[in-house]
Amino acid sequence: MKLNLLSCDSQRPDKRAIAKCIAEISLSINESLSNELTNILLEGDAVDIELEDKNAGSALRALRKLNIDYEIIE
C-alpha cells in the first residue's frame, strides 16, 4: 500500500516520534531517511511512503495519532 503524507496538523509536532513512526511502518525507509522525510513533511511538502499491507491498519492509526494527514494512493 502506498501513502502520500500530506501534512502534520499538530501545534507542536514531535519530530522524533514522527520519524520513528515513518521508519517503523514503511517497507524500505531507514532511520536517517525517515528523519529527512519528517523534516520535508513539517516544512509543508508531501511525502510518499510504502507500507506493508498486513500492518496497514495499525500504521494508519499511528499516523492519525500523530495528527498526520494522508491519502491512500494504492
C-alpha positions in Angstrom: 0.0 0.0 0.0 1.3 3.4 -0.9 0.5 6.6 1.1 1.0 10.2 0.5 1.7 12.0 3.7 0.3 15.5 3.2 0.8 17.5 6.4 1.0 17.4 10.2 -1.7 19.4 11.9 -0.2 19.2 15.4 0.6 22.5 17.1 3.9 21.2 18.4 4.9 18.2 16.3 7.2 15.7 17.8 9.9 15.2 15.1 11.4 12.2 16.8 8.1 10.4 17.2 7.1 11.1 13.6 10.5 9.9 12.3 10.3 6.8 14.4 6.7 6.1 13.1 7.7 6.5 9.5 10.7 4.2 9.9 8.6 1.5 11.7 5.6 1.5 9.3 7.4 1.8 5.9 8.9 -1.1 3.9 12.3 0.3 3.0 13.0 3.5 4.9 15.8 3.6 7.4 16.2 5.9 10.4 18.2 8.6 8.7 15.9 8.8 5.7 12.9 8.9 8.0 14.5 12.0 9.7 14.9 13.7 6.3 11.3 12.8 5.3 10.0 14.2 8.6 11.7 17.5 8.0 10.3 17.7 4.5 6.8 16.9 5.8 7.0 19.5 8.6 8.1 22.1 6.1 4.9 21.6 4.2 5.7 19.3 1.3 4.0 15.9 0.8 6.0 12.7 1.3 5.3 9.3 -0.4 5.9 6.1 1.6 5.1 2.4 1.0 3.6 0.3 3.8 3.3 -3.4 4.3 -0.3 -4.4 3.7 -0.5 -6.6 6.7 0.2 -3.7 9.1 -1.7 -1.1 7.3 -4.5 -0.7 9.9 -2.1 -0.1 12.8 0.1 2.2 10.6 -2.8 4.4 9.7 -3.9 4.6 13.4 -0.3 5.7 14.3 -0.3 8.4 11.7 -3.7 9.7 12.9 -2.5 9.7 16.5 0.4 12.0 15.4 -2.1 14.3 13.6 -0.6 13.5 10.2 -3.0 13.9 7.2 -2.5 11.3 4.5 -4.1 9.9 1.3 -4.0 6.4 0.1 -2.5 6.1 -3.4 -2.7 2.3 -3.9 
